[in-house]
Amino acid sequence: MIEYNEKIFTALKQQRYNQCEQYLSDFCFEIVHLSNEEQVTILRMFFISIINEIITVRIRKKRLHPQSLAYAYGMVATIEKWENISEFLLSVPTYVDHLTNDIVQAELLCEGNKHVEQALTLIQENLEGDKLTVNWLAQQLNISTTHLSNLFKIQFDETPSTYIMKRKMDELIYELTHTNQSVKTVREKYGFYHQSHFIKCFKKFQGVTPLQFIKKLRELSNDDNRSRNIP
């Protein structure tokens, strides 16, 4: 754990987020020979310890924004729900994304930047359906779309449309992983009414098509079930 912890924090400092994901996945495979209970206990402890260490450093440097702490609590609560190694492996990309955007970069938020904080709240509250667009968000904040885009570029180094899409994908992936709802039901819940557009967006952010993701999810679930049956 110490070895991987050092590797992960080095990757985070150098903004090599793909490498960070790889290290987390490698760590999961390092303990695959253990029982499911041991795997989950170790992985929960490891994933949560990374969050705690980042928060501790922010507190020590007096650079912890309240929003970062709220995101951290949310991440810990989510991790506590993961019940097998497959869930940890599938959640690695989302975990790293939240770690970098919601905790590490959230320190850039300041109390004076109310537009950004209000935008984040509106995004969180309106992820379902297709109402949530950059134009709608700018109208709610009574600012131009250009100003809104500039704020997101400064704070998160990405456009508000990309941020919105990532958050929608986070919710989609969670529901596809943890519920028995069909892909069609879930995608329409989050405003993707055209299948071709949904497939294009899904592959852009996840690297695979929805069908490939579901297939991989089932394979990991079957592997996990088989490992539990090994005497």
N, C-alpha and C positions, 0 to 999 in steps of 0.2 A: 504493500500500500504506500509506503514511504517513497519507494522508487517511482511509482506511477504518479503520485501526488506531485513530485518535483517536475516530472516530465510535463504534466498537464499545466501547471502554473507557468512553466517556461513558455509553453505554446501559447497560453493566454496572453502573457506579456508581449510576445512577439506577434500577436494577432494572427497566429496560424491556427485558425479554428477547425479546419478540416483535420489537422494533425491531432488536435485535442479530441475530436470525435473518435479518431482511430485509437488513441491511447485508452479511452474509456471502453471501447469495444474489446480491445485486447485484454484489458483487465477482467472483463466479464468472462472471456474464454479461459483465462488463467484459472478460474475457480469452478469450471463447468463439471469437474469430477466430484465436487462435494454434493451433499444432499440438498434438496430444494430449500429446506429451512435454513441451512448454513449459507447457501448462496444469497438468499434474500436478506438475511441479517447483515452479511458482510457488505453487500452492494448498497443497501440503505445507509449503512454507517459511512461508507466511502463517499457516496454521492452527496449526502447531507454535510459531511465534513468539509467538502470543497466550498459549499455555500457558506458555511459558518466561518471558514478561514477568510474568505473575501470580506464578509461583513465585519469581522474582527479588525482586519487591516483598515477598513474604511472608518471604523469608530476611532481607532488609534490615531489616524491622520485627521480626524474631525471633518471627514468628507462624506459622511453617510447621510443621504437624503431619505426622508421618511418613506418616500415611494419605493426606494430600493428595499427597505426593510419589509414593506408590505408584500412586494414581489417575492422576497425570500421566504416569508412565511407561507405564501401560496405554493411555491415550489416544493417546500418540505412536506406540506400537506398532501400534495400530489404523489410525491415519492413514497410516502407511507402507505399509499393504496396499491402500489405495484406488488404483485404476489408471486412472480416468477422471473427467471432470468430473461425470458423472451421479452417481457414488458420493458425491462431495463434496456435491452439491446435495441428494440424498436424506438425507444424514447430518447436515445442518445442525441440525435440531431436536434430535436426540440429542446432537450435539456441544455445543450451548449448554446443554442440560440437565445434562450431565456437568460442564461447565465451572462452572456455578453451584452445583450440589449437591455434586459430589464434590471440587472443588478450592476454590472460593471459600468455601462454607459449611462445608466440612470443618474449617476452622480453628477452628470453635467447639468441636470435640471436644477434650476434655482427658483426660489420663492417668487422672484419677480417675473418669471416666464409663465404667466398664468395660462396663456394660449396653448402651450404644449401640454400642460397638465390637464386642462379642460378637454383637449383633443383626445388624450389617452383615455379619459373617463368616458367620453362619448363613443369612442371606438369599442371599448370593452362592453358597453351597455347595448350596442346596436350591431353586434356581429351577425346575428341571424337576419335572414331576408336579404334584399338587394338594395335597401335604402342607403346603406353606408357607402358613400362615394366621396372623393376629394371635394367636389363642388358642394355637396350637402354639408360636409364637415366645415368648410370655409364659411358657408352661410350661417351655420349655427354659431360660429365664433365671431361673425361679423368682420372677417378679414378677407383679403383676396387669396385666391388659390396660389398665386406666386409667393406671397408672404408665408403662407402655410407650408409650402414646399421648401422654402428657404429655412424655416425653423426646423423642419424635420431633417434637412440635410446637415444642419449644424449640430443638432442634438444626436441624431442616430446614423448619420452618413448614408441615408437612403430616403427615397421619396415616401410621402404619406400613402400612396397607392400600394407600394411594395410592403410597407408596414402593415397596412390593413389586410392585404392578401396573406401575409405570413400568419397573422393572428387567426384569420379564418381557417387556414390550413391546420394550425395547431388544434383548433376545436374539432375539425373534421377527422384528423388522425386519431384524436382521443376517442371519439365516438365510434369510429370504425374498429378500433382496437378493443374497446371495452363494452360495446353493445352488440346486439344481434341485428341491428337495423341494416337495411340494404344500402348500397352505395347511392342509389337514386334518391332514397329518402333523406339521407344525410346531406348530399350535395344540394338538394333543393331547399333544405332547412336553412342553409347558409347562402342562399341566393344564386346558386349555379343551376339555372334552369335549362341551359343548353349543354348537352353532353360533350360536344366537341370542344367547346370553350373550357369546360371543367377539366377534361383530360389534358389539354394543353397547359393549363395553370398548374395542375397537380404534378405533371412531369417536370415543369420548370422548377418547382420548389422542393420536390421530393426525389427527383432524379429517375423515377420510374412511373409507369402508368398506374392508375387505380387498380386495374386487374392484376398487374405484377405485384403490387403492394399486398393485396389480399392473398395472393398465392404464397408470397413469402411469409405472411402472417400465419397462414395455416401450416406451412412447413415447420416454422419455429414452434408452433403449438404442438404439432405431432412429435417433434423431436423432444420437446419438454416432457410430454406424456410418456414417451418411450423411456426416457432417462429415469423417470419416477418408478417404472416397473422393473428396472434392473435390480436384481437382488444384491 
